[in-house]
Amino acid sequence: MKGFKQLILSNKLEQELSISNGIVSVDLSSCDGCGDCVEVCPQSAISIITLADKEIKKLSFKGRLKVKIKGDYKAKINTNLCTACGLCIKQCHEFAIHKTKKLSC
């Protein structure tokens, strides 16, 4: 089963990294605030923030549980600085950072 999960995650990562003009975002319910993404970002577009109580209440059960265990620190991406290079996606051990296609107007 572990090999199957790794294959799915590998395929998902490959798909996201192939998006040429995308937007990078953080799934706050999955992020544990470790800061590994901050260290690899060449644009300094990622910072670690502390969630307010009202933001924590909006998280999924998984996210609220993770806050109880790991703390209320989460990654935040400044989309004005981010070039969507994908280094943070590769670095995230929680698979909390994703790239999606930009919606055209």
Order of alpha helices (4+ residues) and beta strands (2+ residues): alpha-beta-alpha-beta-alpha-alpha-beta-alpha-beta
